Amino acid sequence: MRSTILYFFPLVSDGIQFLFQTNPLTQMNIKIRHVISDLVGVTGLLILEAILNGERGGQKLAALKDHRIKASKDTLARSLQGDWRTEHLFTLRQALATWRHYQQLMADCDTETERVLASLDSKVNVAENPPPPASLKHKKPKGSEPKFDARTELYQLCGVDLTQVPGIQVNTALVLFGEVGPDFVLRFPTAKCFSSWLGLCPDNRITGGKILSVKTRDVKSRAAQALRLAAQALWRSQTYLGDCFRRWKAKLGTPKAITAMAHKLARILWHLIKYQQPYDPAVWAKAEEKNRQKKIKRLEKNAAALGFQLISNS
């Protein structure tokens, strides 16, 4: 399934873009990569195609830029003044053809993934119980996201919308589904068993009643890696989980905080699928209020130490 190569294709795509940046364009003294961040975006592809079709005028090439590009046409035109040697143009053509080849392979992979997901038994009738509104709203799939409605397919198969959990995107849910399946709760009777299998929980080494080590086990799991990436995505999340991750990061350091938050996400997902309940952020209300009171007390203490008095506006 798609989870098997989900990590491969983004690396390939990055590698092809790296080839655009460092090999033919750099040798031609083309500095477009300093002006356009995504060479395989709308503007980048139009300019590359025009170059390969024989266009050499900087202003004409700059006129192809999309309105979302912040750089001016003059800046873009100056970055397109280079040495149009035949061997470099040949290499550029090869790089573009390779990128398009992998794009087609990704499209084929999406088609096969959609077919496999459609052949599995559904737990929910979407017509009677439609999925909740998407937590992330954008019109078109971005990056390595599948080009079909994978969120609805996963909702049918799992019975709950896993993408409602902060940090869990469609790709993360696909990786988890591909690695453990929709009924993994039958093989892992408790959330602790699931977390242990992922290698995200502390592995207490005890001898003579003394704890020697609490380091997690070294487990090679794509599901655990996906959860760690989901944990990192919570850095700017304005939710309880995001606030929790930032506190852990300040207290434990980044690596331990990522593992701890991935552990928490694994337990949350296990409970959602086990009890077929949608994610409800209101369950964290009590914990959020507790953290709020702690912050207020800390501010009052710091204000008192400086000779001030904290006054609430509420």
C-alpha positions, 0 to 999 in steps of 0.5 A: 500500500501507499504507506510502504512508499510514502516516505520514499517519494517525498525524498525522490521529489526533494532529490529531483528538486535538488538536481534542478538547483545544484546541477544544470541550473547552477552550472548555467549560472541561473539563480532562480532558486534564490527567487522561487522557493519551489522550482516544481511549482506553477511558475517554476515549471512554466519557466523550465518549459519555456527554457527547454523550448528555446526562450532565452529572454529574461523579461519574457521568462519573468512574465510567466510568473504567478501572481503569488510570487513576491519577487518583481519581474525585474528581479526574476529576469536578472536571476534568469541570465545565464550560459545556455550550453547544450550539455546543461540544457540536456541535463535539465531536460533529463531532470524534468523528465525524471521528476514527471516520471515519479509524479506519474508513479505517485499518481499510479500509487494513489490509484492503487491505494484508492482501489485497495481501500474501496475493496475493504469492509466499511464500518460506517455508512457515509450517506447516513453518517457523513464525516465531520468537517475537515480540521485542515481546510485547503481546496487541493491536496498539498505535497505528498498528500493523496489526490483522492478523498483518502480522509473519507475512505479512512473514516469509513474503514476506521469508524472515526475520523482520525484527522480530527486529532491535532497533528494527525494528517491524512498521510499519517492516518494512511501510514498507521492504517497501512501498518496496523490495519483498522482492527489493530485493537484486537491484536493490542488489547490495551493502549499500553500494548500498542505503545509498547509495540511501537516502542514509544513507551518507557522501557524500564530496566529494573534490577533489585528494585532499582530502576537502571534505565527508562529509555525507550526500545529501539524499534524500527516502525513506520507507524512510530515514525509517522507519529513522531512527525505528527508530534513535531507538527504540534509545535505551533498548534493552538490546542491543548496538545500543542501547549502540552508539547511546548511545555514538554519541549522546554522541560525535557528537550526536543527528542524526549518531548517528541517521543512523549507526545507520539506516545500520547497520540498513540494512546489517543488513537487507540481509544478512538478506534477501540470505543468508536468515539470521535475526538472531542477536544472538550475532554481536555478542558479540565486539564487546560483550566489547571494549566491556566491556574498554574500560569496565573499563580506563576505570574502572581509570584513573579509580579510579587517578587518585583513589587507589583500586583497582578490585576485580572481584567475578567 
